[in-house]
Amino acid sequence: MKKKKNIKKRIKNSKKNNILNNICLTIIILFFLGIVTVSGFFCYVYFSAPEFKGELLYKKESSNIYDSKGDLIASIGTEKRQIVTYDELPQVLIDAIIATEDARFFEHDGFDIYRFMKAGIGFLKGEDAGGASTLTMQLSKNTYTSTNSKGFDGIVRKFTDIYMSIFKIEKDYSKEQIMEFYVNAPYLGAGSYGVQMASKTYFDKDISDINLVEAAMIAGLFQAPGEYDPYVNPDKTNERKNEVINLMLRHGYITDNEADKAKRIHVENIIKKQKTTINKYQGFIDTVIQEIIDKTGDNPYEVSMDIYTTMVKSKQDVINNFYKKHKFKDNKVQVGIGIIDNETGAIIAVGAGRNKNSELSLNYATQIKRHPGSTAKPLFDYGPGIEYKNWSTYTPFIDKPVSYTNGGVMRNVDGKYKGFMTMEQCLVRSRNTCALQAFQKISNSKIDKFVTSLGITPEYLGNSHYINEAHSIGGFTGVSPVQLASAYSSFGNGGYHTEAHSVNKIIYKNGNDDEVVEFNYPKKRVMKDTTAYMISYMLKKVTSSRIKVSGSEISTKTGTSSYDSARLKSLGLSTNVIQDAWTVTFSKNYSVAIWYGYDKLTKKTYNTSSHAWSERTKIQAEIVNKVMEKNVKFDRPSGIVASRVVVGTNPPRLPNSSTPSSRVQTHLFIKGTQPTKTVSIPQKSQNDNENITTTLPQVLEP
């Protein structure tokens, strides 16, 4: 027995030893693989790292921008630079840059391990612990590697910058020389490169003569010169200036009293008036620049590239000439325009705003968010109704006061109600109560699916994806002209949608190793062709007689948004003052969205509904008549059936020779949903409580 127990014990111990041996062997193998992997990674970084050449800092090529035909329309980023030495830099600017960008610059050897670990721990905690790059690493990134910070390439870039900083830049150059490289190289907004030119541009003085407030503003530009350009975003620039002041205070460069005085001075009060001659296509150029920054993180003003855009010069010239020749009511009213090629999603022209006199200023084609008013009705109400419920143009509605689900009553702008109306009449006459009824009949999630597929972002309630019923008449955060034109392009394009874009291809100019980036914009079906055609068919009846494009079918939807009555009353303005005036016009080829209004409501800057209606029709004609192509018609799908119906009879019947033509209407139906029976809908007269019974074809539930 004892022998058997000893054998079992030896077997048990042997198993334990085997397990321990296997664990140790696994650890050794993993450790070895880790060493090999890390060594291999650093070897890759070492051999792939570029050579540091100081002269390259000041020899960046300009970025070239081409139109849709490949013709050059602009060269940007050509340096306006004046080199300054370290001794010419004022101490206050050096202090501001060090405090903001790299507090231990004069202590580390190009890599700040303490800052790197702090940023890493903060990242793991989900906190913003600031960037881990030293000033020297930023110099490497901006000149020799790239701004890529994602995935494996981003990791390689970061460690390449560390290697370059320690073993090449800091090894061969003094801290003073590195600071010279840093302040002379970058783009700092308003067409200026380097701190000397920036000081001349903004303050009309040499960099050596600037004060604390001016130094803080310039130091703040290094992070994002486009965003903090004082001519473009003075309030943001001022906030950034104050951040720099606070950092200088934290690191002991200035006193509390100096900080308080500096923060009370707004940058608008210290910069000189800008004098620039901008490219006549600057609005489109700004659209392109912002799209490239959003897609790649690279700014063409700072990174040399060839850019191939979607701009059609002849169409853009129409907008440019309109801005020059149209007689506006004053110098402050604005017009934003977006024109989309329905087939490709290409932005072929933009109206970025009147009186544009600077680069990257507010873009009224892409950057504004305004309430779309009744232009939302085909998107949120009738389009989804046709798509998901097979509504016809004859689908019945009762124009009457309608309650919101959570209380309150929807009324029409004119305060009147017309009783029974077809869906076509509701849309063409833009009745608010019918729009709300349509919205309420459709699943909220399906409305969300429909509008988001068109590139529209609703305003959700809380953390849900529930869309408030005010969206039915355009009461939400808002859209830009390009967004709205892009959404309507799907109606003109038979239910297909392609992302709106202004750039097709960019080529990074890196000498012999040019990198080509081509953007792909897939076409997606977002609605049935029957839905797209039915909306297009109905909206042809909205188009003004001023629109004269020979042989072409043109559809239109207008919209206005209003101000809160209390706000109007506080300014002494009447209730017929409106906020936004929209016109969306589309054919099979193009969609044109036009916004007309003011940036801010004041006692002097406002539009009345009658003026806006007249003005937007004039603007529509001036643009659309010259942009749209002739002899273009919508493609009618085979799934659409047209039926002529006699209205106002009991029961309704097909037309014959004895029927007055005024009582015959042609309506579109989805094939297989044509009416086969009738239904009577009781409704109240507007003048008294008399019941009126209208008999009509049964298309859908009333």
Secondary structure per residue as TSV (DSSP state, phi and psi in degrees):
chain	resnum	aa	ss	phi	psi
A	1	M	-	360.0	-43.6
A	2	K	H	-63.1	-37.8
A	3	K	H	-64.7	-40.5
A	4	K	H	-64.0	-40.4
A	5	K	H	-63.0	-41.9
A	6	N	H	-63.1	-38.7
A	7	I	H	-63.5	-44.7
A	8	K	H	-62.1	-41.1
A	9	K	H	-63.6	-42.2
A	10	R	H	-64.5	-38.9
A	11	I	H	-63.8	-42.2
A	12	K	H	-63.8	-45.5
A	13	N	H	-64.5	-36.7
A	14	S	H	-63.5	-41.9
A	15	K	H	-62.9	-42.6
A	16	K	H	-60.9	-44.4
A	17	N	H	-63.2	-39.3
A	18	N	H	-63.6	-41.7
A	19	I	H	-63.1	-46.2
A	20	L	H	-62.2	-40.8
A	21	N	H	-63.2	-41.1
A	22	N	H	-65.3	-40.8
A	23	I	H	-62.9	-47.6
A	24	C	H	-61.3	-42.2
A	25	L	H	-63.1	-41.1
A	26	T	H	-62.8	-43.7
A	27	I	H	-62.1	-43.9
A	28	I	H	-62.0	-43.4
A	29	I	H	-64.6	-45.1
A	30	L	H	-63.1	-40.2
A	31	F	H	-62.6	-43.9
A	32	F	H	-63.9	-44.8
A	33	L	H	-62.7	-37.8
A	34	G	H	-62.1	-43.5
A	35	I	H	-63.6	-43.5
A	36	V	H	-63.2	-43.5
A	37	T	H	-64.5	-47.4
A	38	V	H	-63.7	-43.4
A	39	S	H	-62.5	-42.9
A	40	G	H	-62.8	-39.8
A	41	F	H	-62.6	-45.8
A	42	F	H	-70.8	-30.4
A	43	C	H	-64.1	-41.6
A	44	Y	H	-61.8	-44.6
A	45	V	H	-60.7	-43.4
A	46	Y	H	-62.2	-48.7
A	47	F	H	-77.5	-22.4
A	48	S	H	-93.5	-9.1
A	49	A	-	-66.8	138.6
A	50	P	-	-76.2	163.5
A	51	E	-	-83.0	135.4
A	52	F	-	-82.2	120.9
A	53	K	-	-127.4	112.9
A	54	G	G	-59.6	-33.2
A	55	E	G	-66.6	-20.3
A	56	L	G	-70.3	-19.4
A	57	L	G	-60.3	-30.8
A	58	Y	G	-110.2	18.0
A	59	K	-	-129.2	44.8
A	60	K	-	-81.3	138.3
A	61	E	-	-76.1	158.4
A	62	S	-	-75.2	161.5
A	63	S	E	-93.9	136.4
A	64	N	E	-108.3	136.6
A	65	I	E	-117.4	129.4
A	66	Y	E	-117.8	150.5
A	67	D	-	-83.2	-171.9
A	68	S	T	-64.6	-20.5
A	69	K	T	-96.2	0.7
A	70	G	S	87.0	11.5
A	71	D	-	-86.6	137.2
A	72	L	E	-67.2	128.1
A	73	I	E	-113.3	-18.1
A	74	A	E	-167.0	149.9
A	75	S	E	-120.8	124.7
A	76	I	E	-123.6	159.6
A	77	G	-	83.3	8.5
A	78	T	-	-66.1	127.3
A	79	E	-	-67.8	132.2
A	80	K	-	-113.7	86.0
A	81	R	B	-128.5	140.6
A	82	Q	-	-126.8	118.4
A	83	I	-	-74.4	135.6
A	84	V	-	-123.0	151.0
A	85	T	-	-89.3	168.9
A	86	Y	G	-60.5	-39.2
A	87	D	G	-65.1	-23.6
A	88	E	G	-83.6	-11.1
A	89	L	S	-79.6	130.8
A	90	P	-	-69.9	146.5
A	91	Q	H	-60.0	-32.6
A	92	V	H	-64.6	-32.9
A	93	L	H	-73.6	-42.2
A	94	I	H	-58.7	-44.6
A	95	D	H	-61.8	-42.3
A	96	A	H	-64.3	-42.7
A	97	I	H	-67.3	-45.1
A	98	I	H	-62.3	-46.2
A	99	A	H	-62.4	-33.9
A	100	T	H	-87.6	-41.2
A	101	E	H	-102.5	-32.6
A	102	D	-	-165.8	87.0
A	103	A	T	-63.6	-24.5
A	104	R	T	-107.5	25.9
A	105	F	T	-54.0	-44.1
A	106	F	T	-81.6	0.8
A	107	E	T	-109.5	-35.3
A	108	H	S	-88.3	173.9
A	109	D	S	-105.5	27.7
A	110	G	S	112.2	-18.7
A	111	F	-	-135.4	122.9
A	112	D	-	-100.6	96.1
A	113	I	H	-62.6	-36.7
A	114	Y	H	-62.8	-45.8
A	115	R	H	-67.3	-37.1
A	116	F	H	-63.7	-45.6
A	117	M	H	-67.0	-39.7
A	118	K	H	-62.6	-43.2
A	119	A	H	-65.7	-39.2
A	120	G	H	-65.2	-43.5
A	121	I	H	-65.0	-41.4
A	122	G	H	-62.7	-38.3
A	123	F	H	-63.5	-44.0
A	124	L	H	-64.0	-31.7
A	125	K	T	-82.4	-6.4
A	126	G	T	79.1	21.6
A	127	E	-	-106.6	159.1
A	128	D	-	-93.2	98.7
A	129	A	-	-99.8	13.3
A	130	G	-	84.7	169.7
A	131	G	-	-76.7	157.3
A	132	A	-	-98.9	-2.6
A	133	S	-	-80.3	132.7
A	134	T	-	-78.8	171.8
A	135	L	H	-61.4	-37.3
A	136	T	H	-67.2	-40.4
A	137	M	H	-65.3	-37.1
A	138	Q	H	-62.8	-38.3
A	139	L	H	-61.5	-42.7
A	140	S	H	-64.1	-46.4
A	141	K	H	-61.4	-46.9
A	142	N	H	-70.8	-20.8
A	143	T	H	-112.7	-37.6
A	144	Y	T	-121.9	-23.9
A	145	T	S	-107.0	-108.8
A	146	S	-	-165.0	175.7
A	147	T	S	-94.0	5.5
A	148	N	-	-63.7	127.3
A	149	S	-	-128.2	17.1
A	150	K	S	-115.0	145.2
A	151	G	H	63.3	-160.3
A	152	F	H	-62.9	-40.0
A	153	D	H	-60.3	-37.4
A	154	G	H	-65.5	-38.6
A	155	I	H	-66.4	-44.2
A	156	V	H	-60.1	-43.9
A	157	R	H	-60.2	-43.9
A	158	K	H	-61.5	-46.8
A	159	F	H	-73.1	-27.6
A	160	T	H	-65.0	-40.6
A	161	D	H	-63.6	-38.6
A	162	I	H	-63.1	-46.5
A	163	Y	H	-61.5	-47.4
A	164	M	H	-60.2	-40.5
A	165	S	I	-65.4	-46.7
A	166	I	I	-77.1	-48.8
A	167	F	I	-97.1	-10.0
A	168	K	I	-122.2	-55.4
A	169	I	I	-73.5	-57.9
A	170	E	H	-67.4	-25.7
A	171	K	H	-71.1	-36.7
A	172	D	H	-103.7	-13.4
A	173	Y	S	-129.6	148.7
A	174	S	-	-77.7	165.4
A	175	K	H	-60.4	-37.6
A	176	E	H	-64.8	-39.9
A	177	Q	H	-66.9	-39.6
A	178	I	H	-63.3	-40.2
A	179	M	H	-63.5	-38.2
A	180	E	H	-60.9	-46.7
A	181	F	H	-56.3	-44.5
A	182	Y	H	-65.6	-42.3
A	183	V	H	-84.9	-19.4
A	184	N	H	-92.5	-19.6
A	185	A	S	-83.8	-44.5
A	186	P	S	-77.3	158.9
A	187	Y	B	-78.1	131.9
A	188	L	-	-124.7	30.5
A	189	G	S	87.6	159.7
A	190	A	T	54.0	32.8
A	191	G	T	75.5	16.1
A	192	S	-	-107.3	140.3
A	193	Y	B	-121.4	127.1
A	194	G	H	84.0	157.8
A	195	V	H	-69.8	-31.0
A	196	Q	H	-65.3	-46.1
A	197	M	H	-68.6	-35.7
A	198	A	H	-63.0	-41.5
A	199	S	H	-64.9	-39.6
A	200	K	H	-66.0	-41.3
A	201	T	H	-66.9	-47.5
A	202	Y	H	-87.9	-33.5
A	203	F	H	-122.6	-6.0
A	204	D	S	57.4	43.1
A	205	K	S	-148.8	160.9
A	206	D	-	-68.5	152.9
A	207	I	G	-60.9	-30.4
A	208	S	G	-67.3	-15.7
A	209	D	G	-103.2	4.4
A	210	I	-	-76.8	158.4
A	211	N	-	-104.0	-172.8
A	212	L	H	-59.4	-48.5
A	213	V	H	-63.1	-44.1
A	214	E	H	-66.1	-39.7
A	215	A	H	-63.8	-41.1
A	216	A	H	-64.8	-37.8
A	217	M	H	-66.3	-45.1
A	218	I	H	-64.9	-43.0
A	219	A	H	-60.9	-32.9
A	220	G	H	-72.6	-20.1
A	221	L	H	-73.8	-23.4
A	222	F	T	-59.1	-36.3
A	223	Q	T	-67.4	-45.4
A	224	A	-	-155.3	83.0
A	225	P	T	-61.4	-31.3
A	226	G	T	-70.9	-45.9
A	227	E	T	-68.4	-35.3
A	228	Y	T	-102.4	15.6
A	229	D	-	-62.1	120.3
A	230	P	T	-65.7	-21.2
A	231	Y	T	-80.2	-19.0
A	232	V	T	-100.1	-51.0
A	233	N	-	-130.1	72.3
A	234	P	H	-59.3	-35.7
A	235	D	H	-68.6	-41.8
A	236	K	H	-65.6	-38.9
A	237	T	H	-61.4	-40.4
A	238	N	H	-66.4	-40.5
A	239	E	H	-61.8	-42.7
A	240	R	H	-65.9	-40.4
A	241	K	H	-57.6	-42.7
A	242	N	H	-68.5	-32.6
A	243	E	H	-61.6	-43.6
A	244	V	H	-62.9	-43.2
A	245	I	H	-58.0	-44.9
A	246	N	H	-63.0	-38.9
A	247	L	H	-67.5	-38.7
A	248	M	H	-64.2	-37.3
A	249	L	H	-66.8	-44.0
A	250	R	H	-60.4	-38.5
A	251	H	T	-91.7	8.6
A	252	G	T	81.7	18.1
A	253	Y	S	-83.8	-25.0
A	254	I	S	-136.7	166.0
A	255	T	-	-92.4	168.8
A	256	D	H	-59.6	-40.9
A	257	N	H	-65.1	-42.7
A	258	E	H	-64.0	-40.0
A	259	A	H	-64.4	-44.7
A	260	D	H	-61.6	-44.1
A	261	K	H	-64.1	-41.5
A	262	A	H	-67.1	-38.4
A	263	K	H	-72.1	-20.9
A	264	R	T	-79.6	-11.3
A	265	I	S	-94.9	118.5
A	266	H	-	-83.2	143.9
A	267	V	G	-62.6	-27.9
A	268	E	G	-60.4	-25.1
A	269	N	G	-88.1	-3.3
A	270	I	T	-119.5	-17.5
A	271	I	S	-86.2	147.9
A	272	K	-	-82.0	160.5
A	273	K	-	-64.0	135.1
A	274	Q	-	-77.1	135.0
A	275	K	-	-125.0	102.5
A	276	T	-	-137.6	151.4
A	277	T	-	-110.2	111.5
A	278	I	-	-99.4	159.7
A	279	N	-	-62.5	141.8
A	280	K	T	-67.0	-16.2
A	281	Y	T	-103.8	24.6
A	282	Q	H	-59.6	-35.1
A	283	G	H	-59.9	-44.6
A	284	F	H	-70.7	-38.5
A	285	I	H	-59.2	-43.9
A	286	D	H	-61.5	-39.0
A	287	T	H	-60.9	-43.6
A	288	V	H	-65.5	-47.1
A	289	I	H	-58.0	-47.5
A	290	Q	H	-64.9	-38.0
A	291	E	H	-65.1	-40.7
A	292	I	H	-65.9	-42.0
A	293	I	H	-60.6	-44.2
A	294	D	H	-64.4	-37.1
A	295	K	H	-83.1	-35.6
A	296	T	H	-118.1	-20.8
A	297	G	S	83.5	-3.5
A	298	D	-	-100.5	136.6
A	299	N	-	-97.8	118.7
A	300	P	T	-59.9	-18.3
A	301	Y	T	-71.4	-22.6
A	302	E	T	-110.8	-30.4
A	303	V	S	-110.6	124.5
A	304	S	-	-72.9	128.6
A	305	M	E	-158.6	157.5
A	306	D	E	-99.9	131.5
A	307	I	E	-121.5	123.7
A	308	Y	E	-107.1	114.8
A	309	T	E	-106.6	-179.4
A	310	T	-	-102.9	5.0
A	311	M	-	-64.8	128.0
A	312	V	-	-99.2	110.1
A	313	K	H	-56.5	-41.1
A	314	S	H	-64.6	-35.2
A	315	K	H	-74.6	-39.4
A	316	Q	H	-65.3	-34.7
A	317	D	H	-64.1	-31.0
A	318	V	H	-60.5	-45.6
A	319	I	H	-68.1	-43.9
A	320	N	H	-59.0	-42.7
A	321	N	H	-68.5	-34.7
A	322	F	H	-61.0	-46.7
A	323	Y	H	-59.2	-35.2
A	324	K	H	-76.5	-38.8
A	325	K	H	-101.6	-22.8
A	326	H	S	-67.9	141.9
A	327	K	-	-91.3	99.9
A	328	F	-	-85.3	156.7
A	329	K	S	-68.4	-29.0
A	330	D	S	-159.7	-174.9
A	331	N	S	-88.7	-5.8
A	332	K	S	-105.4	-21.8
A	333	V	-	-64.5	140.6
A	334	Q	E	-118.6	156.6
A	335	V	E	-135.0	125.3
A	336	G	E	-113.1	137.0
A	337	I	E	-136.5	138.0
A	338	G	E	-131.4	131.6
A	339	I	E	-123.0	124.3
A	340	I	E	-116.1	138.8
A	341	D	E	-81.2	113.5
A	342	N	T	-59.9	-37.2
A	343	E	T	-68.9	-40.9
A	344	T	T	-106.9	-16.3
A	345	G	-	80.3	3.9
A	346	A	B	-69.2	134.1
A	347	I	E	-80.4	109.3
A	348	I	E	-94.6	-16.7
A	349	A	E	-165.1	151.8
A	350	V	E	-137.0	150.7
A	351	G	E	-109.5	94.4
A	352	A	-	-80.6	-3.1
A	353	G	-	132.2	154.4
A	354	R	T	-76.7	158.0
A	355	N	T	54.7	38.6
A	356	K	-	-73.9	120.4
A	357	N	-	-129.8	14.6
A	358	S	S	-150.7	157.9
A	359	E	T	-76.6	142.5
A	360	L	T	58.3	29.8
A	361	S	-	-79.0	175.2
A	362	L	-	-53.1	127.5
A	363	N	-	-99.1	108.7
A	364	Y	T	-75.4	-6.3
A	365	A	T	-89.3	-31.3
A	366	T	T	-125.8	-22.7
A	367	Q	T	-105.3	-11.0
A	368	I	-	-84.1	153.1
A	369	K	-	-128.4	106.5
A	370	R	B	-126.2	149.8
A	371	H	-	-60.0	127.0
A	372	P	-	-80.8	-6.4
A	373	G	G	57.9	-140.4
A	374	S	G	-71.4	-8.9
A	375	T	G	-66.1	-13.1
A	376	A	G	-76.7	-18.7
A	377	K	H	-62.8	-42.8
A	378	P	I	-66.0	-25.8
A	379	L	I	-83.2	-45.0
A	380	F	I	-97.9	-19.4
A	381	D	I	-117.6	-71.8
A	382	Y	I	-78.8	-35.4
A	383	G	H	-59.2	-53.0
A	384	P	H	-61.2	-33.5
A	385	G	H	-62.9	-42.8
A	386	I	H	-69.5	-42.2
A	387	E	H	-64.8	-46.8
A	388	Y	H	-102.7	-16.7
A	389	K	H	-123.7	5.5
A	390	N	-	58.7	35.9
A	391	W	-	-62.5	150.5
A	392	S	-	-107.4	173.4
A	393	T	T	-68.1	-13.8
A	394	Y	T	-95.4	-2.0
A	395	T	-	-50.0	129.0
A	396	P	E	-82.1	141.6
A	397	F	E	-136.0	155.7
A	398	I	E	-112.3	112.5
A	399	D	E	-75.2	106.0
A	400	K	S	-157.7	165.4
A	401	P	-	-57.0	131.8
A	402	V	E	-124.9	136.8
A	403	S	E	-87.7	140.4
A	404	Y	-	-68.7	154.9
A	405	T	T	-59.6	-37.6
A	406	N	T	-99.7	20.5
A	407	G	S	103.9	158.1
A	408	G	-	92.5	158.4
A	409	V	E	-124.0	133.6
A	410	M	E	-86.2	131.2
A	411	R	-	-127.7	162.3
A	412	N	-	-82.0	156.5
A	413	V	T	-60.3	-38.2
A	414	D	T	-83.2	-1.6
A	415	G	S	72.9	9.7
A	416	K	-	-114.2	164.5
A	417	Y	-	-138.5	138.3
A	418	K	-	-109.8	8.7
A	419	G	E	70.0	-139.2
A	420	F	E	-62.5	131.9
A	421	M	E	-144.0	148.4
A	422	T	E	-80.5	164.6
A	423	M	H	-59.4	-38.9
A	424	E	H	-60.1	-44.9
A	425	Q	H	-63.7	-40.7
A	426	C	H	-59.7	-43.5
A	427	L	H	-73.9	-47.6
A	428	V	H	-64.4	-39.7
A	429	R	T	-90.1	-1.1
A	430	S	T	54.7	54.5
A	431	R	-	-82.4	122.0
A	432	N	H	-64.5	-41.1
A	433	T	H	-64.6	-37.5
A	434	C	H	-67.2	-38.1
A	435	A	H	-61.8	-43.0
A	436	L	H	-65.1	-41.9
A	437	Q	H	-59.5	-43.2
A	438	A	H	-61.2	-46.0
A	439	F	H	-57.6	-42.9
A	440	Q	H	-70.5	-21.6
A	441	K	H	-82.1	-10.3
A	442	I	S	-111.7	144.8
A	443	S	-	-57.3	131.4
A	444	N	H	-60.0	-37.8
A	445	S	H	-66.8	-32.6
A	446	K	H	-73.2	-35.9
A	447	I	H	-61.8	-44.3
A	448	D	H	-59.0	-46.1
A	449	K	H	-60.9	-41.6
A	450	F	H	-65.7	-51.1
A	451	V	H	-73.8	-36.1
A	452	T	H	-68.9	-29.3
A	453	S	T	-67.9	-17.6
A	454	L	T	-94.6	2.4
A	455	G	T	89.1	13.0
A	456	I	-	-97.5	133.6
A	457	T	-	-105.1	109.0
A	458	P	-	-70.4	172.4
A	459	E	-	-103.8	103.2
A	460	Y	B	-81.0	155.1
A	461	L	S	-86.8	118.2
A	462	G	T	60.8	-139.4
A	463	N	T	-91.9	1.3
A	464	S	S	-84.7	177.8
A	465	H	-	-107.4	28.9
A	466	Y	-	-81.9	131.1
A	467	I	B	-100.3	123.4
A	468	N	-	-61.7	147.2
A	469	E	G	-65.5	-17.2
A	470	A	G	-63.5	-20.4
A	471	H	G	-61.7	-23.4
A	472	S	G	-59.1	-26.5
A	473	I	G	-120.9	21.9
A	474	G	T	86.5	18.0
A	475	G	-	-89.1	76.4
A	476	F	S	-152.2	-176.2
A	477	T	S	-46.5	-45.0
A	478	G	-	127.6	177.8
A	479	V	B	-138.6	166.1
A	480	S	-	-102.0	164.0
A	481	P	H	-57.4	-40.3
A	482	V	H	-65.7	-41.4
A	483	Q	H	-60.2	-44.8
A	484	L	H	-68.9	-41.9
A	485	A	H	-62.2	-39.6
A	486	S	H	-63.7	-41.4
A	487	A	H	-62.6	-45.7
A	488	Y	H	-71.6	-19.6
A	489	S	H	-60.3	-27.0
A	490	S	H	-70.5	-28.0
A	491	F	H	-68.1	-44.3
A	492	G	H	-70.7	-25.5
A	493	N	T	-99.2	24.5
A	494	G	T	69.4	25.5
A	495	G	T	96.3	2.7
A	496	Y	E	-97.8	144.8
A	497	H	E	-130.7	137.7
A	498	T	-	-126.6	135.3
A	499	E	-	-51.3	132.9
A	500	A	-	-66.3	134.9
A	501	H	B	-155.9	154.3
A	502	S	S	-118.2	-2.9
A	503	V	E	-127.1	131.7
A	504	N	E	-101.5	-37.1
A	505	K	E	-156.4	144.8
A	506	I	E	-130.0	148.2
A	507	I	E	-124.5	113.9
A	508	Y	E	-72.4	129.3
A	509	K	-	-93.7	91.7
A	510	N	-	-113.7	39.8
A	511	G	T	75.3	-120.8
A	512	N	T	-83.9	-5.5
A	513	D	S	-119.2	51.3
A	514	D	-	-64.3	135.9
A	515	E	E	-104.2	125.8
A	516	V	E	-101.9	127.3
A	517	V	E	-121.4	114.0
A	518	E	E	-107.2	135.2
A	519	F	-	-98.1	136.5
A	520	N	-	-107.8	129.3
A	521	Y	-	-123.9	89.6
A	522	P	-	-68.0	146.1
A	523	K	-	-89.2	129.1
A	524	K	E	-122.8	140.8
A	525	R	E	-79.5	123.3
A	526	V	-	-115.9	-11.2
A	527	M	S	-158.1	163.9
A	528	K	-	-68.8	151.9
A	529	D	H	-63.7	-27.6
A	530	T	H	-67.9	-38.1
A	531	T	H	-63.3	-48.8
A	532	A	H	-59.8	-43.6
A	533	Y	H	-68.7	-41.0
A	534	M	H	-64.0	-41.2
A	535	I	H	-63.3	-45.7
A	536	S	H	-61.4	-42.2
A	537	Y	H	-61.1	-47.3
A	538	M	H	-66.8	-40.4
A	539	L	H	-76.2	-8.9
A	540	K	G	-61.0	-29.5
A	541	K	G	-77.4	-7.3
A	542	V	G	-90.6	-21.5
A	543	T	S	-63.5	131.4
A	544	S	-	-66.9	151.9
A	545	S	T	-67.3	-13.7
A	546	R	T	-69.8	-21.1
A	547	I	-	-83.0	114.5
A	548	K	-	-129.2	93.6
A	549	V	-	-122.8	104.0
A	550	S	T	-53.1	125.2
A	551	G	T	75.2	3.5
A	552	S	-	-108.9	148.2
A	553	E	-	-93.4	123.6
A	554	I	-	-124.0	129.5
A	555	S	E	-113.2	152.8
A	556	T	E	-143.0	144.6
A	557	K	E	-137.5	132.1
A	558	T	E	-106.9	165.6
A	559	G	E	-163.0	148.9
A	560	T	E	-136.0	154.4
A	561	S	E	-125.0	152.6
A	562	S	E	-115.7	163.8
A	563	Y	-	-92.3	160.6
A	564	D	-	-64.2	134.1
A	565	S	H	-60.6	-33.3
A	566	A	H	-66.1	-37.0
A	567	R	H	-67.1	-42.4
A	568	L	H	-62.9	-41.8
A	569	K	H	-63.4	-38.2
A	570	S	H	-65.3	-25.6
A	571	L	T	-97.9	0.1
A	572	G	T	72.4	29.7
A	573	L	-	-106.2	150.9
A	574	S	-	-76.7	164.2
A	575	T	T	-74.3	-7.1
A	576	N	T	-87.9	8.5
A	577	V	E	-80.0	129.4
A	578	I	E	-114.5	161.8
A	579	Q	E	-92.5	-58.2
A	580	D	E	-123.4	139.9
A	581	A	E	-122.8	123.1
A	582	W	E	-119.9	148.3
A	583	T	E	-139.8	124.3
A	584	V	E	-115.5	124.6
A	585	T	E	-124.6	134.7
A	586	F	E	-145.8	149.7
A	587	S	-	-121.8	-168.7
A	588	K	S	-65.5	-31.9
A	589	N	S	-85.8	-52.2
A	590	Y	E	-129.0	155.9
A	591	S	E	-125.0	133.0
A	592	V	E	-125.2	118.2
A	593	A	E	-111.7	130.7
A	594	I	E	-125.9	125.3
A	595	W	E	-109.5	137.6
A	596	Y	E	-131.8	126.8
A	597	G	E	172.6	-166.7
A	598	Y	-	-115.8	154.1
A	599	D	S	-63.8	-45.5
A	600	K	S	-134.7	147.6
A	601	L	-	-85.7	124.7
A	602	T	-	-136.4	-179.9
A	603	K	S	-66.6	-17.7
A	604	K	S	-111.5	-21.7
A	605	T	S	-111.2	94.2
A	606	Y	-	-159.0	161.5
A	607	N	E	-122.4	140.4
A	608	T	E	-89.0	160.7
A	609	S	H	-62.5	-39.5
A	610	S	H	-67.3	-42.1
A	611	H	H	-65.1	-45.2
A	612	A	H	-61.8	-40.5
A	613	W	H	-61.3	-46.2
A	614	S	H	-67.1	-44.5
A	615	E	H	-68.6	-42.3
A	616	R	H	-67.5	-29.2
A	617	T	H	-69.3	-40.0
A	618	K	H	-62.9	-46.3
A	619	I	H	-63.3	-42.2
A	620	Q	H	-56.4	-47.2
A	621	A	H	-64.5	-41.7
A	622	E	H	-63.1	-35.1
A	623	I	H	-86.9	-54.2
A	624	V	H	-64.5	-42.1
A	625	N	H	-61.3	-23.3
A	626	K	H	-101.9	-13.5
A	627	V	H	-97.3	-42.9
A	628	M	S	-68.8	146.6
A	629	E	-	-84.8	151.7
A	630	K	S	-81.4	158.1
A	631	N	S	56.5	48.1
A	632	V	-	-123.0	126.7
A	633	K	-	-127.5	153.8
A	634	F	-	-69.3	145.4
A	635	D	-	-84.1	117.0
A	636	R	-	-81.8	121.3
A	637	P	-	-70.9	156.7
A	638	S	T	-70.4	-18.3
A	639	G	T	-81.3	3.8
A	640	I	E	-102.4	133.7
A	641	V	E	-120.7	131.6
A	642	A	E	-101.6	130.0
A	643	S	E	-128.0	138.6
A	644	R	E	-93.9	130.9
A	645	V	E	-126.9	138.8
A	646	V	E	-88.2	123.6
A	647	V	-	-102.8	154.8
A	648	G	S	85.3	6.6
A	649	T	-	-107.0	162.3
A	650	N	S	-136.3	101.3
A	651	P	S	-84.5	165.5
A	652	P	-	-66.1	150.6
A	653	R	-	-146.5	168.1
A	654	L	-	-72.2	149.1
A	655	P	-	-68.2	147.9
A	656	N	-	-139.6	-176.3
A	657	S	T	-63.5	-24.4
A	658	S	T	-90.8	-1.4
A	659	T	S	-87.1	128.2
A	660	P	-	-59.6	135.1
A	661	S	G	-62.5	-27.7
A	662	S	G	-66.2	-16.0
A	663	R	G	-100.8	7.5
A	664	V	E	-105.6	128.4
A	665	Q	E	-125.2	142.2
A	666	T	E	-99.5	127.0
A	667	H	E	-127.9	153.0
A	668	L	E	-99.2	138.2
A	669	F	E	-129.5	149.4
A	670	I	E	-71.2	133.5
A	671	K	T	-53.3	131.4
A	672	G	T	94.7	-3.9
A	673	T	-	-116.2	13.0
A	674	Q	-	-61.8	148.3
A	675	P	-	-66.6	138.1
A	676	T	-	-122.3	-9.2
A	677	K	S	-146.2	175.8
A	678	T	E	-118.9	162.3
A	679	V	E	-142.6	144.9
A	680	S	E	-102.3	130.0
A	681	I	E	-114.5	113.3
A	682	P	E	-75.9	141.3
A	683	Q	E	-148.5	158.2
A	684	K	E	-88.2	142.9
A	685	S	-	-69.8	152.1
A	686	Q	S	-69.4	-28.4
A	687	N	S	-92.3	-26.5
A	688	D	S	-153.0	-168.7
A	689	N	S	-93.4	14.6
A	690	E	-	-65.5	135.3
A	691	N	E	-79.9	130.2
A	692	I	E	-114.8	128.8
A	693	T	E	-108.1	122.2
A	694	T	E	-111.3	129.0
A	695	T	E	-103.6	130.7
A	696	L	E	-146.5	164.3
A	697	P	E	-60.5	143.2
A	698	Q	-	-82.2	103.4
A	699	V	-	-100.8	-52.9
A	700	L	S	-143.0	176.1
A	701	E	-	-63.8	137.9
A	702	P	-	-72.2	360.0
